[in-house]
């Protein structure tokens, strides 16, 4: 199985020269431990290896003679020691250290803090964890000022293609810097259906090689993935949850990806109450399966909807849950527009997170039906984006962009991300952007 280089490696290396603790958080199967173990192996090659390039991580070279050790808290014996005798744990497993699944032993965090106060060395502790929100609260409480938090999700398009690319921006300078061949609908929906989980993509055949066997492999992968998530992560947070009920709930949520959040509709479809549905949505967000895009709010936009939009990080999981069993059925089915939008939005969000930054991205929709798929805010400038499946977009698709002028904010270039065959200008400062430019 070939290792796929992750863009987050760069941020891990840089921040390891500044902070004593690096926490990489993300969903199970995103490749957190794989990335860190790969970098751990590279540490032994200093100063000639990848980690020492351009002298970006001087802090690491000071400890390069000490081999980093790896401990997984999935190991119940080690987890028991970490929880019940954290002092002994850190005597046995001395830094530099990689600890996987730290959420299982938050009792370790105060002792890591004490060790840092006694001997502060950059990069001494690398941690991974799968419960994003609970983990962030615990880590920031115990290690404030000493930890750099990074998020790793499923693979982005550019990671799968081996392309070094900055996070997407809708401005002319960024768009003109990309030299990418066009991607037709079939190739885009092959990516949407195949999914972006590292364990899935590292073994997936190319489009031209697909056979009936690939569908069976796809089915088996996502069946196992869901079973693992429910039986481990979901029950860790939510306790004794009926796995079949939770699967029905996940399916109801997936059927509404890309829509404004409607908890009642999801609850009704899953045959649970709204309180339970809201709590279970919180679990899915906590374990990195879903995320929300919040509405852009401004006093001048009084008719704007207030609810967030629901998205999944992995469109392959959405296709599996909603029973689109091939790329062609997903491309022609009733969910095609929302699958395409979910793919574009998740790719943009992952692009920022995997470069160690947080995206300032919103959406707009009002009671009159006017809509802007994305509003990207950068340096005080708003960049409106429309997402649509059209292969031949026209300027009228961006008619809602003018609503942002009411805010008095600076308005920059805008874009229509679609299935056009090339980058082209639709109007003054508005561009038709091929989907694979993300």
C-alpha positions as CSV (number, residue, x, y, z in Angstrom):
1,X,0.0,0.0,0.0
2,X,1.5,3.3,-1.1
3,X,1.7,6.1,1.4
4,X,0.0,9.4,0.3
5,X,1.8,12.5,1.3
6,X,-0.3,14.8,3.4
7,X,-0.2,18.6,3.3
8,X,-0.4,18.8,7.0
9,X,3.1,17.4,7.3
10,X,4.5,20.9,6.6
11,X,2.6,22.4,9.5
12,X,3.5,19.6,11.9
13,X,7.2,20.1,11.2
14,X,7.1,23.8,11.5
15,X,5.1,23.9,14.8
16,X,7.2,21.1,16.3
17,X,10.1,23.6,16.3
18,X,8.0,26.0,18.4
19,X,5.6,24.1,20.7
20,X,6.4,21.2,23.1
21,X,3.1,19.5,22.3
22,X,1.5,18.9,18.9
23,X,-2.1,17.6,18.8
24,X,-3.4,16.2,15.6
25,X,-7.2,15.7,15.9
26,X,-9.5,14.1,13.4
27,X,-11.9,11.2,12.6
28,X,-10.9,7.6,12.9
29,X,-9.2,6.4,9.8
30,X,-8.1,9.9,8.6
31,X,-4.4,8.9,8.8
32,X,-3.3,10.8,11.9
33,X,-1.1,8.2,13.4
34,X,0.2,7.1,9.9
35,X,1.4,10.6,9.2
36,X,3.1,11.0,12.5
37,X,4.8,7.6,12.4
38,X,6.1,8.4,8.9
39,X,7.5,11.7,10.3
40,X,8.8,9.8,13.3
41,X,10.8,7.5,11.0
42,X,12.1,10.5,9.1
43,X,13.4,12.1,12.3
44,X,16.1,9.4,12.5
45,X,17.4,10.7,9.1
46,X,18.2,14.2,10.4
47,X,19.9,16.4,9.3
48,X,19.6,15.2,5.7
49,X,16.0,14.1,5.8
50,X,12.7,15.8,4.9
51,X,12.2,17.2,8.4
52,X,15.4,19.3,8.4
53,X,14.9,20.9,5.0
54,X,15.6,24.7,4.9
55,X,16.3,24.4,8.7
56,X,12.6,24.9,9.4
57,X,12.5,22.9,12.5
58,X,15.7,23.7,14.5
59,X,14.1,22.5,17.8
60,X,13.9,18.9,16.5
61,X,17.6,18.6,15.7
62,X,18.4,19.2,19.3
63,X,16.6,15.9,20.3
64,X,17.3,14.0,17.1
65,X,19.7,11.7,18.9
66,X,16.8,10.5,21.1
67,X,14.5,8.2,19.1
68,X,10.9,9.0,19.5
69,X,8.8,6.2,20.9
70,X,5.2,5.3,19.9
71,X,2.5,4.3,22.3
72,X,-1.1,3.6,21.3
73,X,-3.8,3.9,24.0
74,X,-5.9,1.4,22.0
75,X,-3.7,-1.0,23.9
76,X,-5.7,-1.6,27.1
77,X,-2.8,-2.3,29.4
78,X,-1.0,0.9,28.4
79,X,-4.3,2.8,28.6
80,X,-4.9,1.5,32.1
81,X,-1.4,2.7,33.2
82,X,-1.9,6.1,31.5
83,X,-5.2,6.6,33.3
84,X,-4.4,5.2,36.7
85,X,-0.7,5.9,37.1
86,X,0.2,8.7,34.6
87,X,3.4,9.5,36.5
88,X,4.7,5.9,36.0
89,X,3.6,6.0,32.4
90,X,5.8,9.0,31.7
91,X,8.7,7.5,33.5
92,X,8.5,4.4,31.3
93,X,7.7,6.2,28.1
94,X,10.0,9.2,28.1
95,X,9.8,12.0,25.5
96,X,10.2,12.5,22.6
97,X,7.0,10.5,22.4
98,X,4.1,9.9,20.1
99,X,0.9,9.0,21.9
100,X,-2.1,7.8,19.8
101,X,-5.7,8.3,20.9
102,X,-5.1,10.6,23.9
103,X,-8.8,11.0,24.4
104,X,-8.8,7.6,26.2
105,X,-6.5,9.0,29.0
106,X,-7.0,12.7,29.6
107,X,-5.5,12.1,33.1
108,X,-2.1,12.2,31.3
109,X,-2.4,15.8,30.3
110,X,-1.6,17.5,33.7
111,X,1.5,15.2,34.0
112,X,2.6,16.2,30.5
113,X,2.2,19.8,31.6
114,X,4.4,19.2,34.6
115,X,7.1,17.5,32.4
116,X,7.1,20.5,30.1
117,X,7.5,22.9,33.0
118,X,10.5,20.9,34.2
119,X,12.2,20.6,30.8
120,X,10.6,22.5,28.0
121,X,11.7,21.1,24.6
122,X,10.0,21.8,21.3
123,X,8.4,18.7,19.7
124,X,8.7,16.5,22.8
125,X,5.0,15.3,22.7
126,X,3.1,14.4,19.6
127,X,-0.5,13.4,20.3
128,X,-3.4,12.2,18.2
129,X,-7.1,12.1,19.2
130,X,-10.4,11.2,17.6
131,X,-12.9,13.2,19.7
132,X,-12.5,16.7,18.3
133,X,-14.5,18.9,20.6
134,X,-14.1,17.1,23.9
135,X,-10.4,16.7,23.2
136,X,-9.9,20.4,22.4
137,X,-11.6,21.4,25.6
138,X,-9.4,19.1,27.7
139,X,-6.2,19.9,25.9
140,X,-6.7,23.7,26.0
141,X,-7.6,23.6,29.7
142,X,-4.5,21.6,30.7
143,X,-1.9,22.7,28.1
144,X,-2.9,26.3,27.1
145,X,0.1,28.0,25.6
146,X,2.1,24.8,25.1
147,X,0.1,23.0,22.5
148,X,-0.5,23.5,18.7
149,X,-3.8,22.0,17.6
150,X,-4.0,20.7,14.0
151,X,-6.9,19.0,12.3
152,X,-6.6,16.1,9.8
153,X,-9.5,14.8,7.9
154,X,-9.9,12.5,4.9
155,X,-7.8,13.0,1.8
156,X,-8.2,16.1,-0.3
157,X,-8.2,16.0,-4.1
158,X,-4.8,17.6,-4.3
159,X,-3.3,15.1,-1.8
160,X,-4.7,12.2,-3.8
161,X,-3.3,13.7,-7.0
162,X,0.1,14.5,-5.4
163,X,-0.3,18.2,-6.1
164,X,1.2,20.9,-3.9
165,X,-1.4,23.6,-3.8
166,X,-2.4,26.4,-1.5
167,X,-5.9,26.5,-0.1
168,X,-8.5,27.6,-2.6
169,X,-9.2,31.3,-3.1
170,X,-11.7,32.9,-5.4
171,X,-9.4,35.8,-6.5
172,X,-7.9,36.3,-9.9
173,X,-4.3,35.9,-8.8
174,X,-4.8,32.5,-7.2
175,X,-7.0,31.2,-10.1
176,X,-4.5,32.3,-12.8
177,X,-1.7,30.5,-10.9
178,X,-3.3,27.1,-11.4
179,X,-2.5,25.1,-14.5
180,X,-4.9,22.2,-14.3
181,X,-6.5,20.1,-17.0
182,X,-10.3,20.1,-17.0
183,X,-12.1,17.3,-15.2
184,X,-15.3,16.0,-16.7
185,X,-18.4,15.0,-14.8
186,X,-17.6,11.3,-14.9
187,X,-14.2,11.8,-13.3
188,X,-15.6,14.2,-10.7
189,X,-18.3,11.7,-9.7
190,X,-15.9,8.9,-9.6
191,X,-14.0,10.9,-6.9
192,X,-17.3,11.7,-5.2
193,X,-18.4,8.1,-5.1
194,X,-15.1,6.5,-4.3
195,X,-14.6,8.7,-1.3
196,X,-11.6,10.2,0.4
197,X,-10.7,7.9,3.4
198,X,-7.0,7.1,3.2
199,X,-7.7,3.3,3.7
200,X,-10.1,3.4,0.8
201,X,-8.1,5.6,-1.7
202,X,-4.7,4.0,-1.1
203,X,-6.1,0.7,-2.4
204,X,-8.7,2.0,-5.0
205,X,-8.1,1.2,-8.7
206,X,-8.1,4.0,-11.2
207,X,-11.3,4.9,-13.1
208,X,-10.2,3.0,-16.2
209,X,-9.7,-0.2,-14.1
210,X,-13.0,-0.3,-12.3
211,X,-14.8,-3.6,-12.2
212,X,-17.7,-5.1,-10.3
213,X,-15.2,-6.2,-7.7
214,X,-14.5,-2.5,-6.9
215,X,-18.1,-2.0,-5.8
216,X,-17.8,-5.0,-3.5
217,X,-14.6,-3.6,-2.0
218,X,-16.3,-0.2,-1.6
219,X,-19.3,-1.8,0.1
220,X,-17.0,-3.8,2.5
221,X,-14.9,-0.8,3.3
222,X,-17.7,1.6,4.3
223,X,-19.6,-1.2,6.1
224,X,-16.6,-1.9,8.3
225,X,-15.9,1.9,8.7
226,X,-19.4,2.6,10.0
227,X,-19.4,-0.5,12.2
228,X,-16.1,0.7,13.7
229,X,-17.3,4.2,14.3
230,X,-20.5,3.2,16.0
231,X,-19.0,0.4,18.1
232,X,-16.0,2.5,19.2
233,X,-16.2,6.2,18.9
234,X,-20.0,6.7,19.1
235,X,-20.4,4.5,22.1
236,X,-17.3,6.1,23.8
237,X,-19.2,9.4,23.7
238,X,-22.9,8.4,23.8
239,X,-22.9,5.2,25.8
240,X,-25.1,2.3,25.0
241,X,-26.6,3.4,21.7
242,X,-28.5,1.0,19.6
243,X,-26.3,0.6,16.5
244,X,-29.2,0.0,14.1
245,X,-31.0,3.1,15.2
246,X,-27.8,5.1,14.9
247,X,-27.2,3.8,11.4
248,X,-30.7,4.8,10.4
249,X,-30.0,8.3,11.9
250,X,-26.7,8.6,10.0
251,X,-28.6,7.7,6.8
252,X,-31.2,10.3,7.4
253,X,-28.5,12.9,8.0
254,X,-26.6,11.9,4.9
255,X,-29.8,12.2,2.8
256,X,-29.8,15.9,3.8
257,X,-26.1,16.8,3.2
258,X,-25.8,20.2,1.6
259,X,-29.2,21.3,3.0
260,X,-30.0,23.9,5.7
261,X,-30.1,21.9,8.9
262,X,-33.6,20.6,9.8
263,X,-33.3,18.6,13.0
264,X,-37.0,17.7,13.0
265,X,-36.9,16.2,9.5
266,X,-33.9,14.1,10.4
267,X,-35.5,13.0,13.6
268,X,-38.7,12.0,11.9
269,X,-36.9,10.0,9.2
270,X,-34.8,8.2,11.8
271,X,-37.9,7.7,14.1
272,X,-36.2,9.3,17.1
273,X,-37.1,12.5,19.0
274,X,-35.5,15.8,18.3
275,X,-33.5,16.0,21.5
276,X,-31.8,12.6,20.6
277,X,-31.2,13.7,17.0
278,X,-29.5,16.9,18.1
279,X,-27.3,15.0,20.6
280,X,-26.4,12.4,17.9
281,X,-25.5,15.2,15.4
282,X,-23.2,16.5,18.1
283,X,-21.6,13.1,18.3
284,X,-21.0,13.0,14.5
285,X,-19.5,16.4,14.6
286,X,-17.3,15.4,17.6
287,X,-15.9,12.4,15.8
288,X,-15.2,14.4,12.6
289,X,-17.9,12.8,10.3
290,X,-19.9,16.0,9.7
291,X,-19.4,19.7,9.8
292,X,-21.5,22.8,9.6
293,X,-21.3,25.9,7.4
294,X,-22.7,28.8,9.2
295,X,-24.7,31.6,7.7
296,X,-23.1,35.0,7.0
297,X,-24.7,37.4,9.4
298,X,-24.9,41.2,8.9
299,X,-27.5,43.7,10.1
300,X,-28.2,44.7,6.5
301,X,-29.2,41.2,5.6
302,X,-32.3,40.9,7.7
303,X,-34.1,38.2,5.8
304,X,-31.2,35.8,5.9
305,X,-31.7,32.3,7.3
306,X,-30.1,31.6,10.6
307,X,-29.6,27.8,10.6
308,X,-26.3,26.2,9.5
309,X,-25.9,23.9,6.5
310,X,-24.9,20.3,7.1
311,X,-22.0,18.6,5.2
312,X,-20.0,15.4,5.4
313,X,-16.3,15.4,5.0
314,X,-16.4,12.1,3.0
315,X,-18.8,12.0,0.0
316,X,-18.1,8.3,-0.4
317,X,-19.7,7.7,3.0
318,X,-22.7,9.8,1.9
319,X,-23.1,7.7,-1.3
320,X,-22.9,4.5,0.7
321,X,-25.5,5.5,3.3
322,X,-27.9,6.8,0.7
323,X,-27.4,3.8,-1.6
324,X,-25.8,5.3,-4.7
325,X,-24.0,2.1,-5.7
326,X,-21.9,3.5,-8.6
327,X,-20.4,6.7,-9.9
328,X,-22.9,6.8,-12.7
329,X,-25.9,6.4,-10.4
330,X,-24.6,9.2,-8.2
331,X,-24.1,11.4,-11.2
332,X,-27.6,11.0,-12.6
333,X,-29.5,10.5,-9.3
334,X,-31.7,12.9,-7.4
335,X,-28.9,13.9,-5.0
336,X,-26.3,14.8,-7.7
337,X,-26.4,18.6,-7.1
338,X,-26.0,18.2,-3.4
339,X,-23.3,15.5,-3.7
340,X,-21.4,17.9,-6.0
341,X,-21.8,20.8,-3.5
342,X,-20.8,18.6,-0.5
343,X,-17.7,17.5,-2.4
344,X,-16.6,21.1,-3.3
345,X,-17.3,22.5,0.1
346,X,-15.5,19.7,2.0
347,X,-12.5,19.9,-0.4
348,X,-12.2,23.6,0.3
349,X,-12.5,23.2,4.1
350,X,-10.0,20.3,4.1
351,X,-7.6,22.4,2.0
352,X,-7.4,25.0,4.7
353,X,-7.3,22.6,7.7
354,X,-4.5,20.5,6.1
355,X,-2.4,23.7,5.7
356,X,-2.8,24.4,9.4
357,X,-5.3,27.3,9.1
358,X,-8.9,27.8,9.8
359,X,-11.2,28.8,6.9
360,X,-13.5,31.8,7.3
361,X,-16.2,30.5,5.1
362,X,-20.0,31.1,5.3
363,X,-23.1,30.7,3.1
364,X,-26.1,33.0,2.4
365,X,-29.7,32.2,1.8
366,X,-32.7,34.3,2.5
367,X,-36.5,33.9,2.7
368,X,-36.9,35.1,-0.9
369,X,-34.8,32.2,-2.2
370,X,-31.7,34.2,-3.0
371,X,-28.6,32.2,-2.3
372,X,-24.8,32.4,-2.3
373,X,-23.2,29.0,-1.9
374,X,-20.0,30.3,-0.2
375,X,-18.8,33.6,1.1
376,X,-15.1,33.4,1.7
377,X,-13.7,36.2,3.9
378,X,-10.1,37.1,3.6
379,X,-8.4,40.3,4.9
380,X,-11.7,42.0,5.4
381,X,-12.8,41.3,1.7
382,X,-15.8,39.1,0.8
383,X,-15.5,36.7,-2.1
384,X,-18.8,35.2,-3.2
385,X,-18.9,31.7,-4.8
386,X,-21.7,29.8,-6.5
387,X,-21.4,26.0,-6.8
388,X,-23.4,24.3,-9.6
389,X,-23.1,21.3,-11.8
390,X,-23.4,23.3,-15.0
391,X,-20.9,22.7,-17.8
392,X,-21.7,26.1,-19.4
393,X,-22.3,28.7,-16.6
394,X,-23.6,32.2,-17.3
395,X,-23.3,35.4,-15.4
396,X,-27.0,35.4,-14.3
397,X,-26.1,32.5,-12.0
398,X,-24.3,35.1,-9.9
399,X,-27.2,37.6,-9.6
400,X,-27.4,37.1,-5.8
401,X,-23.8,38.3,-5.4
402,X,-25.0,41.9,-5.5
403,X,-26.8,41.5,-2.2
404,X,-23.5,41.7,-0.4
405,X,-23.2,45.3,-1.5
406,X,-25.8,46.1,1.2
407,X,-23.3,45.2,3.9
408,X,-20.8,48.0,3.0
409,X,-18.0,45.5,3.2
410,X,-15.3,45.3,0.5
411,X,-16.3,42.8,-2.3
412,X,-13.6,41.0,-4.1
413,X,-13.6,38.6,-7.1
414,X,-16.2,36.0,-7.3
415,X,-16.5,32.5,-8.8
416,X,-18.8,29.9,-10.1
417,X,-17.3,26.5,-9.3
418,X,-18.7,24.1,-11.9
419,X,-18.0,21.5,-14.6
420,X,-16.7,24.0,-17.1
421,X,-13.8,22.8,-19.3
422,X,-11.6,25.7,-18.6
423,X,-11.1,28.8,-16.4
424,X,-12.9,31.7,-18.0
425,X,-14.3,35.1,-17.1
426,X,-18.1,35.5,-16.9
427,X,-18.0,39.2,-16.0
428,X,-16.0,41.9,-14.3
429,X,-14.2,40.0,-11.5
430,X,-16.4,36.9,-11.8
431,X,-14.9,33.6,-13.1
432,X,-16.1,30.2,-14.1
433,X,-13.8,27.8,-12.3
434,X,-13.4,24.0,-13.1
435,X,-14.2,21.8,-10.2
436,X,-10.7,20.3,-10.0
437,X,-9.2,23.8,-9.3
438,X,-10.1,23.2,-5.7
